[in-house]
């Protein structure tokens, strides 16, 4: 854009600012940055956002919690107050009693 040196400031604004007569593909890098309000040499990144460290910390804590629960579940020690699996035994006993009751009621209804 060698003709830019002789053009007036108002003419340059008409051509290069947003809504100007020149298309983006006709502009240089510095002119595009000026048109779109970007600072030279600084690209916008997600990591530059002021809340990014807090978001990373929250997600890390969440994922660690999920992993903790998963591994506790897989080892059978999800309920630390009952390390021998007594809670699971109780649940199975109650479930077996409920199944027996449902089956016996169903058999009685079939016989009637």
Biopython code that builds the backbone (N, CA, C, O; Angstrom):
import numpy as np
from Bio.PDB.StructureBuilder import StructureBuilder

atoms = [
    (1, "UNK", "N", (0.838, -1.172, 0.000)),
    (1, "UNK", "CA", (0.000, 0.000, 0.000)),
    (1, "UNK", "C", (0.889, 1.244, 0.000)),
    (1, "UNK", "O", (0.952, 1.989, 0.978)),
    (2, "UNK", "N", (1.549, 1.435, -1.087)),
    (2, "UNK", "CA", (2.476, 2.565, -1.151)),
    (2, "UNK", "C", (1.745, 3.895, -1.225)),
    (2, "UNK", "O", (2.333, 4.918, -0.874)),
    (3, "UNK", "N", (0.495, 3.932, -1.663)),
    (3, "UNK", "CA", (-0.263, 5.168, -1.759)),
    (3, "UNK", "C", (-0.747, 5.678, -0.411)),
    (3, "UNK", "O", (-1.303, 6.772, -0.321)),
    (4, "UNK", "N", (-0.535, 4.882, 0.643)),
    (4, "UNK", "CA", (-0.985, 5.295, 1.967)),
    (4, "UNK", "C", (-0.206, 6.496, 2.501)),
    (4, "UNK", "O", (-0.717, 7.251, 3.328)),
    (5, "UNK", "N", (1.016, 6.671, 2.035)),
    (5, "UNK", "CA", (1.842, 7.761, 2.555)),
    (5, "UNK", "C", (1.293, 9.128, 2.170)),
    (5, "UNK", "O", (1.443, 10.084, 2.931)),
    (6, "UNK", "N", (0.661, 9.241, 1.008)),
    (6, "UNK", "CA", (0.155, 10.518, 0.552)),
    (6, "UNK", "C", (-1.313, 10.743, 0.911)),
    (6, "UNK", "O", (-1.809, 11.859, 0.755)),
    (7, "UNK", "N", (-2.024, 9.716, 1.386)),
    (7, "UNK", "CA", (-3.453, 9.849, 1.680)),
    (7, "UNK", "C", (-3.652, 10.566, 3.010)),
    (7, "UNK", "O", (-2.835, 10.457, 3.925)),
    (8, "UNK", "N", (-4.755, 11.301, 3.095)),
    (8, "UNK", "CA", (-5.067, 12.001, 4.343)),
    (8, "UNK", "C", (-5.601, 11.008, 5.379)),
    (8, "UNK", "O", (-5.990, 9.891, 5.040)),
    (9, "UNK", "N", (-5.613, 11.427, 6.628)),
    (9, "UNK", "CA", (-6.090, 10.565, 7.706)),
    (9, "UNK", "C", (-7.548, 10.197, 7.511)),
    (9, "UNK", "O", (-7.937, 9.059, 7.772)),
    (10, "UNK", "N", (-8.363, 11.143, 7.056)),
    (10, "UNK", "CA", (-9.783, 10.825, 6.864)),
    (10, "UNK", "C", (-9.969, 9.818, 5.733)),
    (10, "UNK", "O", (-10.846, 8.957, 5.808)),
    (11, "UNK", "N", (-9.156, 9.921, 4.695)),
    (11, "UNK", "CA", (-9.236, 8.963, 3.583)),
    (11, "UNK", "C", (-8.831, 7.561, 4.061)),
    (11, "UNK", "O", (-9.460, 6.567, 3.699)),
    (12, "UNK", "N", (-7.784, 7.499, 4.867)),
    (12, "UNK", "CA", (-7.348, 6.201, 5.396)),
    (12, "UNK", "C", (-8.417, 5.587, 6.296)),
    (12, "UNK", "O", (-8.658, 4.381, 6.245)),
    (13, "UNK", "N", (-9.058, 6.419, 7.121)),
    (13, "UNK", "CA", (-10.135, 5.899, 7.973)),
    (13, "UNK", "C", (-11.278, 5.358, 7.136)),
    (13, "UNK", "O", (-11.851, 4.318, 7.460)),
    (14, "UNK", "N", (-11.613, 6.058, 6.060)),
    (14, "UNK", "CA", (-12.716, 5.598, 5.201)),
    (14, "UNK", "C", (-12.392, 4.245, 4.579)),
    (14, "UNK", "O", (-13.278, 3.407, 4.411)),
    (15, "UNK", "N", (-11.135, 4.035, 4.241)),
    (15, "UNK", "CA", (-10.766, 2.787, 3.568)),
    (15, "UNK", "C", (-10.539, 1.629, 4.536)),
    (15, "UNK", "O", (-10.931, 0.497, 4.253)),
    (16, "UNK", "N", (-9.906, 1.912, 5.681)),
    (16, "UNK", "CA", (-9.411, 0.816, 6.514)),
    (16, "UNK", "C", (-10.253, 0.505, 7.736)),
    (16, "UNK", "O", (-10.198, -0.626, 8.219)),
    (17, "UNK", "N", (-11.018, 1.430, 8.257)),
    (17, "UNK", "CA", (-11.779, 1.154, 9.469)),
    (17, "UNK", "C", (-12.960, 0.246, 9.163)),
    (17, "UNK", "O", (-13.282, 0.002, 8.000)),
    (18, "UNK", "N", (-13.607, -0.258, 10.220)),
    (18, "UNK", "CA", (-14.737, -1.170, 10.045)),
    (18, "UNK", "C", (-15.793, -0.510, 9.164)),
    (18, "UNK", "O", (-16.148, 0.652, 9.363)),
    (19, "UNK", "N", (-16.285, -1.264, 8.195)),
    (19, "UNK", "CA", (-17.260, -0.718, 7.262)),
    (19, "UNK", "C", (-16.614, 0.083, 6.145)),
    (19, "UNK", "O", (-17.311, 0.727, 5.360)),
    (20, "UNK", "N", (-15.297, 0.052, 6.064)),
    (20, "UNK", "CA", (-14.585, 0.808, 5.028)),
    (20, "UNK", "C", (-14.784, 0.212, 3.656)),
    (20, "UNK", "O", (-15.408, -0.837, 3.501)),
    (21, "UNK", "N", (-14.244, 0.896, 2.657)),
    (21, "UNK", "CA", (-14.464, 0.478, 1.273)),
    (21, "UNK", "C", (-13.601, -0.706, 0.867)),
    (21, "UNK", "O", (-13.924, -1.391, -0.103)),
    (22, "UNK", "N", (-12.514, -0.966, 1.580)),
    (22, "UNK", "CA", (-11.627, -2.074, 1.204)),
    (22, "UNK", "C", (-12.045, -3.342, 1.943)),
    (22, "UNK", "O", (-12.466, -3.300, 3.099)),
    (23, "UNK", "N", (-11.919, -4.470, 1.246)),
    (23, "UNK", "CA", (-12.247, -5.761, 1.846)),
    (23, "UNK", "C", (-11.081, -6.253, 2.687)),
    (23, "UNK", "O", (-9.946, -5.806, 2.516)),
    (24, "UNK", "N", (-11.370, -7.182, 3.602)),
    (24, "UNK", "CA", (-10.337, -7.702, 4.489)),
    (24, "UNK", "C", (-9.184, -8.344, 3.725)),
    (24, "UNK", "O", (-8.034, -8.244, 4.153)),
    (25, "UNK", "N", (-9.473, -9.004, 2.597)),
    (25, "UNK", "CA", (-8.398, -9.673, 1.867)),
    (25, "UNK", "C", (-7.469, -8.696, 1.147)),
    (25, "UNK", "O", (-6.438, -9.108, 0.615)),
    (26, "UNK", "N", (-7.815, -7.420, 1.122)),
    (26, "UNK", "CA", (-6.962, -6.419, 0.495)),
    (26, "UNK", "C", (-6.085, -5.684, 1.507)),
    (26, "UNK", "O", (-5.265, -4.848, 1.128)),
    (27, "UNK", "N", (-6.255, -5.990, 2.776)),
    (27, "UNK", "CA", (-5.531, -5.281, 3.826)),
    (27, "UNK", "C", (-4.343, -6.086, 4.327)),
    (27, "UNK", "O", (-4.327, -7.315, 4.250)),
    (28, "UNK", "N", (-3.358, -5.376, 4.837)),
    (28, "UNK", "CA", (-2.207, -6.016, 5.455)),
    (28, "UNK", "C", (-2.535, -6.419, 6.886)),
    (28, "UNK", "O", (-3.617, -6.123, 7.393)),
    (29, "UNK", "N", (-1.582, -7.103, 7.537)),
    (29, "UNK", "CA", (-1.808, -7.610, 8.886)),
    (29, "UNK", "C", (-2.071, -6.484, 9.876)),
    (29, "UNK", "O", (-3.001, -6.569, 10.678)),
    (30, "UNK", "N", (-1.265, -5.435, 9.828)),
    (30, "UNK", "CA", (-1.445, -4.342, 10.791)),
    (30, "UNK", "C", (-2.758, -3.607, 10.541)),
    (30, "UNK", "O", (-3.398, -3.138, 11.482)),
    (31, "UNK", "N", (-3.162, -3.505, 9.268)),
    (31, "UNK", "CA", (-4.425, -2.838, 8.954)),
    (31, "UNK", "C", (-5.613, -3.681, 9.417)),
    (31, "UNK", "O", (-6.616, -3.142, 9.887)),
    (32, "UNK", "N", (-5.499, -4.995, 9.284)),
    (32, "UNK", "CA", (-6.564, -5.880, 9.776)),
    (32, "UNK", "C", (-6.681, -5.797, 11.296)),
    (32, "UNK", "O", (-7.786, -5.751, 11.835)),
    (33, "UNK", "N", (-5.539, -5.778, 11.984)),
    (33, "UNK", "CA", (-5.579, -5.659, 13.443)),
    (33, "UNK", "C", (-6.235, -4.351, 13.855)),
    (33, "UNK", "O", (-7.023, -4.319, 14.801)),
    (34, "UNK", "N", (-5.916, -3.278, 13.153)),
    (34, "UNK", "CA", (-6.510, -1.976, 13.478)),
    (34, "UNK", "C", (-8.014, -1.988, 13.205)),
    (34, "UNK", "O", (-8.791, -1.441, 13.987)),
    (35, "UNK", "N", (-8.420, -2.601, 12.112)),
    (35, "UNK", "CA", (-9.842, -2.639, 11.759)),
    (35, "UNK", "C", (-10.651, -3.391, 12.802)),
    (35, "UNK", "O", (-11.762, -2.986, 13.144)),
    (36, "UNK", "N", (-10.103, -4.471, 13.301)),
    (36, "UNK", "CA", (-10.853, -5.322, 14.227)),
    (36, "UNK", "C", (-10.486, -5.078, 15.693)),
    (36, "UNK", "O", (-10.928, -5.821, 16.570)),
    (37, "UNK", "N", (-9.701, -4.068, 15.961)),
    (37, "UNK", "CA", (-9.416, -3.665, 17.327)),
    (37, "UNK", "C", (-8.515, -4.603, 18.100)),
    (37, "UNK", "O", (-8.643, -4.712, 19.319)),
    (38, "UNK", "N", (-7.613, -5.279, 17.425)),
    (38, "UNK", "CA", (-6.696, -6.198, 18.096)),
    (38, "UNK", "C", (-5.359, -5.504, 18.331)),
    (38, "UNK", "O", (-4.910, -4.693, 17.520)),
    (39, "UNK", "N", (-4.740, -5.836, 19.444)),
    (39, "UNK", "CA", (-3.420, -5.295, 19.721)),
    (39, "UNK", "C", (-2.385, -6.079, 18.932)),
    (39, "UNK", "O", (-2.544, -7.284, 18.739)),
    (40, "UNK", "N", (-1.332, -5.422, 18.472)),
    (40, "UNK", "CA", (-0.321, -6.144, 17.697)),
    (40, "UNK", "C", (0.434, -7.148, 18.558)),
    (40, "UNK", "O", (0.820, -6.858, 19.690)),
    (41, "UNK", "N", (0.634, -8.327, 17.997)),
    (41, "UNK", "CA", (1.417, -9.352, 18.673)),
    (41, "UNK", "C", (0.712, -10.021, 19.836)),
    (41, "UNK", "O", (1.346, -10.797, 20.551)),
    (42, "UNK", "N", (-0.541, -9.766, 20.058)),
    (42, "UNK", "CA", (-1.243, -10.391, 21.185)),
    (42, "UNK", "C", (-2.487, -11.081, 20.659)),
    (42, "UNK", "O", (-3.423, -10.433, 20.192)),
    (43, "UNK", "N", (-2.485, -12.369, 20.739)),
    (43, "UNK", "CA", (-3.673, -13.115, 20.333)),
    (43, "UNK", "C", (-4.485, -13.460, 21.573)),
    (43, "UNK", "O", (-3.937, -13.619, 22.664)),
    (44, "UNK", "N", (-5.757, -13.571, 21.399)),
    (44, "UNK", "CA", (-6.622, -13.892, 22.525)),
    (44, "UNK", "C", (-6.621, -15.395, 22.730)),
    (44, "UNK", "O", (-6.870, -16.168, 21.805)),
    (45, "UNK", "N", (-6.335, -15.794, 23.959)),
    (45, "UNK", "CA", (-6.305, -17.215, 24.292)),
    (45, "UNK", "C", (-7.181, -17.465, 25.505)),
    (45, "UNK", "O", (-7.381, -16.580, 26.337)),
    (46, "UNK", "N", (-7.696, -18.669, 25.593)),
    (46, "UNK", "CA", (-8.531, -19.036, 26.732)),
    (46, "UNK", "C", (-7.732, -18.974, 28.031)),
    (46, "UNK", "O", (-8.263, -18.589, 29.073)),
    (47, "UNK", "N", (-6.468, -19.349, 27.967)),
    (47, "UNK", "CA", (-5.641, -19.373, 29.174)),
    (47, "UNK", "C", (-5.383, -17.964, 29.717)),
    (47, "UNK", "O", (-4.957, -17.826, 30.864)),
    (48, "UNK", "N", (-5.626, -16.929, 28.935)),
    (48, "UNK", "CA", (-5.422, -15.560, 29.402)),
    (48, "UNK", "C", (-6.617, -15.027, 30.179)),
    (48, "UNK", "O", (-6.529, -13.955, 30.778)),
    (49, "UNK", "N", (-7.716, -15.743, 30.182)),
    (49, "UNK", "CA", (-8.912, -15.276, 30.887)),
    (49, "UNK", "C", (-8.641, -15.288, 32.387)),
    (49, "UNK", "O", (-8.019, -16.229, 32.879)),
    (50, "UNK", "N", (-9.084, -14.276, 33.130)),
    (50, "UNK", "CA", (-8.768, -14.211, 34.558)),
    (50, "UNK", "C", (-9.362, -15.340, 35.396)),
    (50, "UNK", "O", (-8.849, -15.633, 36.476)),
    (51, "UNK", "N", (-10.426, -15.976, 34.927)),
    (51, "UNK", "CA", (-11.037, -17.070, 35.688)),
    (51, "UNK", "C", (-10.511, -18.446, 35.286)),
    (51, "UNK", "O", (-10.952, -19.457, 35.832)),
    (52, "UNK", "N", (-9.578, -18.495, 34.343)),
    (52, "UNK", "CA", (-9.066, -19.779, 33.868)),
    (52, "UNK", "C", (-8.425, -20.608, 34.980)),
    (52, "UNK", "O", (-8.718, -21.800, 35.071)),
    (53, "UNK", "N", (-7.559, -20.038, 35.837)),
    (53, "UNK", "CA", (-6.980, -20.859, 36.913)),
    (53, "UNK", "C", (-8.039, -21.422, 37.869)),
    (53, "UNK", "O", (-7.917, -22.556, 38.330)),
    (54, "UNK", "N", (-9.065, -20.638, 38.163)),
    (54, "UNK", "CA", (-10.124, -21.134, 39.047)),
    (54, "UNK", "C", (-10.883, -22.277, 38.376)),
    (54, "UNK", "O", (-11.218, -23.266, 39.029)),
    (55, "UNK", "N", (-11.150, -22.150, 37.094)),
    (55, "UNK", "CA", (-11.861, -23.214, 36.373)),
    (55, "UNK", "C", (-11.038, -24.495, 36.351)),
    (55, "UNK", "O", (-11.579, -25.587, 36.528)),
    (56, "UNK", "N", (-9.745, -24.366, 36.137)),
    (56, "UNK", "CA", (-8.871, -25.545, 36.128)),
    (56, "UNK", "C", (-8.859, -26.201, 37.506)),
    (56, "UNK", "O", (-8.906, -27.427, 37.609)),
    (57, "UNK", "N", (-8.795, -25.397, 38.561)),
    (57, "UNK", "CA", (-8.789, -25.945, 39.918)),
    (57, "UNK", "C", (-10.099, -26.671, 40.228)),
    (57, "UNK", "O", (-10.084, -27.759, 40.804)),
    (58, "UNK", "N", (-11.225, -26.076, 39.848)),
    (58, "UNK", "CA", (-12.526, -26.696, 40.113)),
    (58, "UNK", "C", (-12.659, -28.015, 39.363)),
    (58, "UNK", "O", (-13.099, -29.013, 39.934)),
    (59, "UNK", "N", (-12.285, -28.024, 38.093)),
    (59, "UNK", "CA", (-12.373, -29.256, 37.311)),
    (59, "UNK", "C", (-11.421, -30.326, 37.856)),
    (59, "UNK", "O", (-11.757, -31.510, 37.860)),
    (60, "UNK", "N", (-10.249, -29.917, 38.311)),
    (60, "UNK", "CA", (-9.306, -30.884, 38.876)),
    (60, "UNK", "C", (-9.874, -31.523, 40.135)),
    (60, "UNK", "O", (-9.781, -32.738, 40.312)),
    (61, "UNK", "N", (-10.454, -30.722, 41.000)),
    (61, "UNK", "CA", (-11.050, -31.254, 42.226)),
    (61, "UNK", "C", (-12.212, -32.190, 41.890)),
    (61, "UNK", "O", (-12.353, -33.251, 42.497)),
    (62, "UNK", "N", (-13.033, -31.798, 40.932)),
    (62, "UNK", "CA", (-14.164, -32.639, 40.519)),
    (62, "UNK", "C", (-13.676, -33.992, 39.981)),
    (62, "UNK", "O", (-14.197, -35.040, 40.361)),
    (63, "UNK", "N", (-12.677, -33.957, 39.098)),
    (63, "UNK", "CA", (-12.170, -35.207, 38.527)),
    (63, "UNK", "C", (-11.507, -36.087, 39.580)),
    (63, "UNK", "O", (-11.673, -37.307, 39.561)),
    (64, "UNK", "N", (-10.761, -35.484, 40.492)),
    (64, "UNK", "CA", (-10.153, -36.268, 41.564)),
    (64, "UNK", "C", (-11.230, -36.907, 42.448)),
    (64, "UNK", "O", (-11.081, -38.053, 42.874)),
    (65, "UNK", "N", (-12.300, -36.181, 42.722)),
    (65, "UNK", "CA", (-13.404, -36.740, 43.496)),
    (65, "UNK", "C", (-14.054, -37.912, 42.784)),
    (65, "UNK", "O", (-14.361, -38.930, 43.404)),
    (66, "UNK", "N", (-14.263, -37.768, 41.483)),
    (66, "UNK", "CA", (-14.851, -38.872, 40.705)),
    (66, "UNK", "C", (-13.938, -40.096, 40.718)),
    (66, "UNK", "O", (-14.413, -41.221, 40.870)),
    (67, "UNK", "N", (-12.638, -39.884, 40.562)),
    (67, "UNK", "CA", (-11.703, -41.005, 40.595)),
    (67, "UNK", "C", (-11.686, -41.668, 41.970)),
    (67, "UNK", "O", (-11.624, -42.894, 42.070)),
    (68, "UNK", "N", (-11.740, -40.863, 43.028)),
    (68, "UNK", "CA", (-11.764, -41.402, 44.382)),
    (68, "UNK", "C", (-12.980, -42.306, 44.577)),
    (68, "UNK", "O", (-12.850, -43.429, 45.063)),
    (69, "UNK", "N", (-14.161, -41.818, 44.197)),
    (69, "UNK", "CA", (-15.382, -42.614, 44.358)),
    (69, "UNK", "C", (-15.313, -43.865, 43.498)),
    (69, "UNK", "O", (-15.710, -44.941, 43.947)),
    (70, "UNK", "N", (-14.819, -43.747, 42.273)),
    (70, "UNK", "CA", (-14.729, -44.898, 41.381)),
    (70, "UNK", "C", (-13.838, -45.992, 41.979)),
    (70, "UNK", "O", (-14.227, -47.159, 42.021)),
    (71, "UNK", "N", (-12.645, -45.612, 42.441)),
    (71, "UNK", "CA", (-11.738, -46.622, 42.977)),
    (71, "UNK", "C", (-12.225, -47.184, 44.305)),
    (71, "UNK", "O", (-12.010, -48.363, 44.585)),
    (72, "UNK", "N", (-12.872, -46.372, 45.123)),
    (72, "UNK", "CA", (-13.457, -46.890, 46.352)),
    (72, "UNK", "C", (-14.564, -47.891, 46.033)),
    (72, "UNK", "O", (-14.694, -48.919, 46.696)),
    (73, "UNK", "N", (-15.364, -47.577, 45.002)),
    (73, "UNK", "CA", (-16.437, -48.482, 44.599)),
    (73, "UNK", "C", (-15.859, -49.791, 44.062)),
    (73, "UNK", "O", (-16.343, -50.875, 44.388)),
    (74, "UNK", "N", (-14.822, -49.675, 43.238)),
    (74, "UNK", "CA", (-14.238, -50.875, 42.629)),
    (74, "UNK", "C", (-13.572, -51.774, 43.667)),
    (74, "UNK", "O", (-13.552, -52.993, 43.493)),
    (75, "UNK", "N", (-13.034, -51.209, 44.728)),
    (75, "UNK", "CA", (-12.390, -52.027, 45.755)),
    (75, "UNK", "C", (-13.373, -52.497, 46.820)),
    (75, "UNK", "O", (-13.011, -53.299, 47.681)),
    (76, "UNK", "N", (-14.609, -52.009, 46.775)),
    (76, "UNK", "CA", (-15.619, -52.440, 47.731)),
    (76, "UNK", "C", (-15.558, -51.706, 49.053)),
    (76, "UNK", "O", (-16.183, -52.136, 50.022)),
    (77, "UNK", "N", (-14.826, -50.618, 49.117)),
    (77, "UNK", "CA", (-14.698, -49.869, 50.364)),
    (77, "UNK", "C", (-15.291, -48.475, 50.224)),
    (77, "UNK", "O", (-14.750, -47.510, 50.764)),
    (78, "UNK", "N", (-16.389, -48.369, 49.508)),
    (78, "UNK", "CA", (-17.017, -47.070, 49.298)),
    (78, "UNK", "C", (-17.579, -46.519, 50.598)),
    (78, "UNK", "O", (-17.613, -45.305, 50.798)),
    (79, "UNK", "N", (-18.020, -47.405, 51.484)),
    (79, "UNK", "CA", (-18.568, -46.995, 52.767)),
    (79, "UNK", "C", (-17.522, -47.297, 53.846)),
    (79, "UNK", "O", (-17.452, -48.426, 54.331)),
    (80, "UNK", "N", (-16.709, -46.303, 54.227)),
    (80, "UNK", "CA", (-15.581, -46.575, 55.119)),
    (80, "UNK", "C", (-15.989, -46.990, 56.533)),
    (80, "UNK", "O", (-15.174, -47.571, 57.249)),
    (81, "UNK", "N", (-17.216, -46.711, 56.954)),
    (81, "UNK", "CA", (-17.625, -47.114, 58.300)),
    (81, "UNK", "C", (-17.911, -48.615, 58.371)),
    (81, "UNK", "O", (-18.049, -49.158, 59.467)),
    (82, "UNK", "N", (-18.002, -49.280, 57.252)),
    (82, "UNK", "CA", (-18.235, -50.717, 57.212)),
    (82, "UNK", "C", (-17.241, -51.360, 56.256)),
    (82, "UNK", "O", (-17.600, -51.723, 55.136)),
    (83, "UNK", "N", (-16.006, -51.501, 56.687)),
    (83, "UNK", "CA", (-14.970, -51.978, 55.767)),
    (83, "UNK", "C", (-15.118, -53.435, 55.346)),
    (83, "UNK", "O", (-14.525, -53.844, 54.348)),
    (84, "UNK", "N", (-15.891, -54.223, 56.079)),
    (84, "UNK", "CA", (-16.023, -55.644, 55.736)),
    (84, "UNK", "C", (-17.148, -55.903, 54.753)),
    (84, "UNK", "O", (-17.455, -57.061, 54.469)),
    (85, "UNK", "N", (-17.762, -54.874, 54.231)),
    (85, "UNK", "CA", (-18.839, -55.058, 53.286)),
    (85, "UNK", "C", (-20.151, -55.417, 53.947)),
    (85, "UNK", "O", (-21.019, -56.014, 53.311)),
    (86, "UNK", "N", (-20.313, -55.062, 55.219)),
    (86, "UNK", "CA", (-21.551, -55.390, 55.928)),
    (86, "UNK", "C", (-22.747, -54.670, 55.324)),
    (86, "UNK", "O", (-23.845, -55.224, 55.262)),
    (87, "UNK", "N", (-22.537, -53.443, 54.880)),
    (87, "UNK", "CA", (-23.626, -52.703, 54.261)),
    (87, "UNK", "C", (-24.127, -53.424, 53.016)),
    (87, "UNK", "O", (-25.333, -53.531, 52.794)),
    (88, "UNK", "N", (-23.198, -53.915, 52.210)),
    (88, "UNK", "CA", (-23.574, -54.637, 50.992)),
    (88, "UNK", "C", (-24.320, -55.919, 51.340)),
    (88, "UNK", "O", (-25.292, -56.276, 50.675)),
    (89, "UNK", "N", (-23.867, -56.609, 52.377)),
    (89, "UNK", "CA", (-24.549, -57.846, 52.806)),
    (89, "UNK", "C", (-25.981, -57.547, 53.239)),
    (89, "UNK", "O", (-26.908, -58.284, 52.905)),
    (90, "UNK", "N", (-26.150, -56.446, 53.994)),
    (90, "UNK", "CA", (-27.488, -56.068, 54.448)),
    (90, "UNK", "C", (-28.399, -55.734, 53.273)),
    (90, "UNK", "O", (-29.564, -56.131, 53.238)),
    (91, "UNK", "N", (-27.856, -55.011, 52.328)),
    (91, "UNK", "CA", (-28.658, -54.649, 51.149)),
    (91, "UNK", "C", (-29.076, -55.896, 50.397)),
    (91, "UNK", "O", (-30.220, -56.000, 49.954)),
    (92, "UNK", "N", (-28.155, -56.852, 50.246)),
    (92, "UNK", "CA", (-28.493, -58.088, 49.541)),
    (92, "UNK", "C", (-29.548, -58.897, 50.294)),
    (92, "UNK", "O", (-30.441, -59.480, 49.678)),
    (93, "UNK", "N", (-29.446, -58.933, 51.631)),
    (93, "UNK", "CA", (-30.435, -59.659, 52.425)),
    (93, "UNK", "C", (-31.824, -59.037, 52.275)),
    (93, "UNK", "O", (-32.811, -59.746, 52.080)),
    (94, "UNK", "N", (-31.889, -57.721, 52.367)),
    (94, "UNK", "CA", (-33.177, -57.037, 52.232)),
    (94, "UNK", "C", (-33.734, -57.241, 50.831)),
    (94, "UNK", "O", (-34.930, -57.477, 50.662)),
    (95, "UNK", "N", (-32.868, -57.150, 49.828)),
    (95, "UNK", "CA", (-33.319, -57.347, 48.450)),
    (95, "UNK", "C", (-33.834, -58.771, 48.257)),
    (95, "UNK", "O", (-34.836, -58.975, 47.573)),
    (96, "UNK", "N", (-33.166, -59.751, 48.846)),
    (96, "UNK", "CA", (-33.615, -61.143, 48.732)),
    (96, "UNK", "C", (-34.976, -61.328, 49.400)),
    (96, "UNK", "O", (-35.834, -62.029, 48.864)),
    (97, "UNK", "N", (-35.186, -60.703, 50.577)),
    (97, "UNK", "CA", (-36.480, -60.797, 51.249)),
    (97, "UNK", "C", (-37.584, -60.176, 50.407)),
    (97, "UNK", "O", (-38.678, -60.731, 50.303)),
    (98, "UNK", "N", (-37.303, -59.032, 49.811)),
    (98, "UNK", "CA", (-38.310, -58.367, 48.972)),
    (98, "UNK", "C", (-38.645, -59.239, 47.768)),
    (98, "UNK", "O", (-39.814, -59.380, 47.408)),
    (99, "UNK", "N", (-37.626, -59.821, 47.145)),
    (99, "UNK", "CA", (-37.870, -60.689, 45.983)),
    (99, "UNK", "C", (-38.708, -61.900, 46.396)),
    (99, "UNK", "O", (-39.621, -62.292, 45.669)),
    (100, "UNK", "N", (-38.410, -62.493, 47.548)),
    (100, "UNK", "CA", (-39.192, -63.646, 48.015)),
    (100, "UNK", "C", (-40.652, -63.255, 48.225)),
    (100, "UNK", "O", (-41.556, -63.994, 47.835)),
    (101, "UNK", "N", (-40.885, -62.086, 48.845)),
    (101, "UNK", "CA", (-42.255, -61.635, 49.072)),
    (101, "UNK", "C", (-42.992, -61.399, 47.762)),
    (101, "UNK", "O", (-44.153, -61.784, 47.624)),
    (102, "UNK", "N", (-42.331, -60.775, 46.812)),
    (102, "UNK", "CA", (-42.965, -60.497, 45.521)),
    (102, "UNK", "C", (-43.281, -61.794, 44.799)),
    (102, "UNK", "O", (-44.356, -61.937, 44.216)),
    (103, "UNK", "N", (-42.350, -62.740, 44.834)),
    (103, "UNK", "CA", (-42.580, -64.024, 44.164)),
    (103, "UNK", "C", (-43.727, -64.767, 44.831)),
    (103, "UNK", "O", (-44.572, -65.334, 44.139)),
    (104, "UNK", "N", (-43.778, -64.778, 46.163)),
    (104, "UNK", "CA", (-44.851, -65.507, 46.850)),
    (104, "UNK", "C", (-46.212, -64.852, 46.574)),
    (104, "UNK", "O", (-47.207, -65.558, 46.404)),
    (105, "UNK", "N", (-46.269, -63.522, 46.529)),
    (105, "UNK", "CA", (-47.545, -62.849, 46.196)),
    (105, "UNK", "C", (-47.953, -63.155, 44.760)),
    (105, "UNK", "O", (-49.136, -63.339, 44.475)),
    (106, "UNK", "N", (-46.988, -63.209, 43.865)),
    (106, "UNK", "CA", (-47.313, -63.515, 42.468)),
    (106, "UNK", "C", (-47.820, -64.947, 42.332)),
    (106, "UNK", "O", (-48.737, -65.212, 41.555)),
    (107, "UNK", "N", (-47.223, -65.874, 43.088)),
    (107, "UNK", "CA", (-47.678, -67.253, 43.043)),
    (107, "UNK", "C", (-49.098, -67.377, 43.621)),
    (107, "UNK", "O", (-49.912, -68.148, 43.112)),
    (108, "UNK", "N", (-49.388, -66.620, 44.679)),
    (108, "UNK", "CA", (-50.722, -66.658, 45.252)),
    (108, "UNK", "C", (-51.764, -66.126, 44.260)),
    (108, "UNK", "O", (-52.857, -66.681, 44.153)),
    (109, "UNK", "N", (-51.433, -65.073, 43.550)),
    (109, "UNK", "CA", (-52.364, -64.503, 42.568)),
    (109, "UNK", "C", (-52.585, -65.449, 41.403)),
    (109, "UNK", "O", (-53.688, -65.516, 40.860)),
    (110, "UNK", "N", (-51.545, -66.186, 41.008)),
    (110, "UNK", "CA", (-51.673, -67.140, 39.922)),
    (110, "UNK", "C", (-52.583, -68.302, 40.351)),
    (110, "UNK", "O", (-53.388, -68.784, 39.555)),
    (111, "UNK", "N", (-52.458, -68.743, 41.589)),
    (111, "UNK", "CA", (-53.257, -69.847, 42.099)),
    (111, "UNK", "C", (-54.728, -69.439, 42.257)),
    (111, "UNK", "O", (-55.616, -70.284, 42.144)),
    (112, "UNK", "N", (-54.985, -68.179, 42.511)),
    (112, "UNK", "CA", (-56.379, -67.729, 42.674)),
    (112, "UNK", "C", (-57.017, -67.616, 41.359)),
    (112, "UNK", "O", (-58.190, -67.253, 41.272)),
]
sb = StructureBuilder()
sb.init_structure("model")
sb.init_model(0)
sb.init_chain("A")
sb.init_seg("    ")
for serial, (resi, resn, name, xyz) in enumerate(atoms, 1):
    if name == "N":
        sb.init_residue(resn, " ", resi, " ")
    sb.init_atom(name, np.array(xyz, "f"), 0.0, 1.0, " ", f" {name:<3s}", serial, name[0])
structure = sb.get_structure()
